[in-house]
């Protein structure tokens, strides 16, 4: 019997101590997101998955500090990998248990499962139980907390992909690679990639992307391509701007590798003399 534990910090250590009162050290495995670990658990699903505090940044990382209003891409991607990995493990595990809130109640929560994993009172020897994590989020990931990280963690235990949204702040500027995408994109000039990103993972399965785009009154007639690169395939949707306003473009795609960072690209197909565009948001819904 394999038990997979996913969590960080003192509360995860507390959960491990509790589980090791019943299971051997070899039976309790710490979950570390990787394609190899996911493949192993796909071929040999865990009997029990224990998620400790499945919320964004239950333990604040040491490198959380950053300039307000900026996106800490590395911090965001690491947390996103953990959330998607937890969801994929829950899809494979025979049973998933969430341990959150008051740690003193965890033995009873485990005992209440169908398997009766831990007998009531077995965890009484645990001392110095850590308190519940305090709510907090690094400045560098705030733009994606409610629209991406929060929904992903809330859905993790159920193993069902949530609807998520990727705001403009998640994307990069095609005219200044590596820089944040501005609110207004000047489309005058040659055909080119004007926005790309966010290099974040999403659970495996079929998805529909809905991109919300805004155009200035002087946009003229300008065709655009929206590409989604999931690692194994590139899906494309086509849209032609003919007038100013806000419009949407739908595109269906499939994800086979949930840990591969997803890349979207907004591309102008023709040169333009003038006009402005805005990538407002891309919504991703399970199809």
Long-range contacts (C-beta under 8 A, 24 or more apart in sequence): 1-27, 1-47, 1-48, 2-27, 2-29, 2-44, 2-46, 2-47, 2-48, 3-27, 3-28, 3-29, 3-46, 3-47, 3-48, 3-49, 3-50, 4-29, 4-31, 4-41, 4-46, 4-48, 4-49, 4-50, 4-89, 4-93, 5-29, 5-30, 5-31, 5-50, 5-52, 6-30, 6-31, 6-49, 6-50, 6-51, 6-52, 6-54, 6-82, 6-85, 6-86, 6-89, 7-50, 7-51, 7-52, 7-53, 7-58, 7-99, 8-52, 8-58, 8-59, 9-58, 9-59, 9-130, 9-133, 10-130, 11-52, 11-53, 11-58, 11-59, 11-99, 11-103, 11-130, 11-133, 12-52, 14-103, 14-106, 14-126, 14-129, 14-130, 15-50, 15-52, 15-99, 15-106, 17-126, 18-106, 18-107, 18-110, 18-118, 18-122, 18-123, 18-126, 19-50, 19-117, 19-118, 21-118, 21-122, 21-123, 21-125, 22-117, 22-118, 22-122, 31-85, 31-86, 31-89, 33-81, 33-82, 33-84, 33-85, 33-259, 34-259, 35-257, 35-259, 37-85, 38-85, 38-88, 38-89, 38-258, 38-259, 41-89, 41-92, 41-93, 42-92, 45-92, 45-93, 45-94, 46-89, 46-92, 46-93, 46-94, 47-93, 47-94, 47-95, 48-93, 48-94, 48-95, 48-96, 48-97, 48-115, 48-117, 49-86, 49-89, 49-90, 49-93, 49-95, 49-96, 49-97, 50-96, 50-97, 50-99, 51-86, 51-90, 51-96, 51-97, 51-98, 51-99, 51-156, 51-157, 52-99, 52-100, 53-99, 53-100, 53-132, 53-133, 54-83, 54-86, 54-98, 54-100, 54-153, 54-154, 54-156, 54-157, 55-100, 55-133, 55-150, 55-153, 56-83, 56-137, 56-141, 56-145, 56-149, 56-150, 56-153, 57-136, 57-137, 57-138, 57-141, 58-133, 59-133, 60-136, 60-138, 61-138, 64-138, 64-139, 64-140, 65-138, 65-139, 66-138, 66-139, 66-140, 67-139, 67-140, 68-139, 69-139, 70-139, 70-140, 70-180, 71-140, 71-141, 71-143, 71-144, 71-169, 71-170, 71-180, 72-138, 72-139, 72-140, 72-141, 73-199, 75-138, 75-140, 75-141, 76-140, 76-141, 76-144, 76-149, 76-200, 77-199, 77-200, 77-201, 77-261, 79-141, 79-149, 80-148, 80-149, 80-152, 80-200, 80-201, 81-201, 81-259, 83-149, 83-152, 83-153, 83-156, 84-152, 84-201, 84-202, 84-203, 84-258, 84-259, 85-258, 85-259, 86-153, 86-156, 86-157, 87-152, 87-155, 87-156, 87-159, 87-160, 87-161, 87-203, 87-258, 88-159, 88-203, 88-204, 88-258, 90-156, 90-157, 90-158, 90-159, 91-159, 91-203, 96-157, 96-158, 96-159, 98-157, 100-132, 101-132, 102-132, 103-129, 103-130, 103-131, 103-132, 104-129, 143-167, 143-169, 143-170, 144-169, 144-170, 148-200, 160-286, 161-202, 161-203, 161-205, 161-207, 161-286, 162-286, 163-283, 163-284, 163-285, 163-286, 164-202, 164-283, 164-284, 165-281, 165-282, 165-283, 165-284, 166-198, 166-200, 166-264, 166-281, 166-282, 166-283, 166-284, 167-280, 167-281, 168-278, 168-279, 168-280, 168-281, 170-197, 170-198, 170-200, 171-195, 171-196, 171-197, 171-198, 171-264, 171-279, 172-196, 172-197, 174-265, 174-266, 181-279, 183-278, 184-276, 184-277, 184-278, 185-276, 185-277, 185-278, 185-279, 186-275, 186-276, 187-219, 187-222, 187-268, 187-272, 187-275, 187-276, 187-277, 188-272, 188-273, 188-274, 188-275, 189-271, 189-272, 190-271, 191-267, 191-268, 191-269, 191-270, 191-271, 192-267, 192-268, 193-265, 193-266, 193-267, 194-266, 194-267, 194-268, 194-277, 195-264, 195-265, 195-266, 195-279, 196-263, 196-264, 196-265, 196-266, 197-263, 197-264, 198-262, 198-263, 198-264, 199-261, 199-262, 199-263, 200-261, 200-262, 201-258, 201-259, 201-260, 201-261, 201-262, 202-255, 202-258, 202-262, 202-284, 203-255, 203-258, 204-255, 204-256, 204-257, 204-258, 205-254, 205-255, 205-286, 205-287, 206-252, 206-253, 206-254, 206-286, 206-287, 207-252, 207-253, 207-254, 207-255, 207-284, 207-285, 207-286, 207-287, 208-250, 208-251, 208-252, 208-253, 208-284, 208-285, 208-286, 208-287, 209-237, 209-250, 209-251, 209-252, 209-253, 209-264, 209-282, 209-283, 209-284, 210-248, 210-249, 210-250, 210-251, 210-282, 210-283, 210-284, 210-285, 211-237, 211-248, 211-249, 211-251, 211-264, 211-266, 211-279, 211-281, 211-282, 212-246, 212-247, 212-248, 212-279, 212-280, 212-281, 212-282, 212-283, 213-239, 213-241, 213-246, 213-247, 213-248, 213-249, 213-266, 213-277, 213-278, 213-279, 213-280, 214-245, 214-246, 214-247, 214-277, 214-278, 214-280, 215-241, 215-243, 215-244, 215-245, 215-246, 215-247, 215-275, 215-276, 215-277, 215-278, 216-244, 216-275, 216-276, 216-277, 217-243, 217-244, 218-244, 218-274, 218-275, 218-276, 219-243, 219-244, 219-272, 219-275, 219-276, 219-277, 220-272, 220-273, 220-274, 220-275, 222-268, 222-269, 222-270, 222-272, 222-275, 223-268, 223-269, 223-270, 224-249, 224-266, 224-267, 224-268, 224-269, 224-277, 225-265, 225-266, 225-267, 225-269, 226-251, 226-264, 226-265, 226-266, 226-267, 227-264, 227-265, 227-267, 228-253, 228-262, 228-263, 228-264, 229-262, 229-263, 229-264, 229-265, 230-254, 230-255, 230-256, 230-257, 230-260, 230-262, 231-255, 231-256, 231-257, 231-260, 232-256, 232-257, 241-275, 241-277, 246-280, 252-287
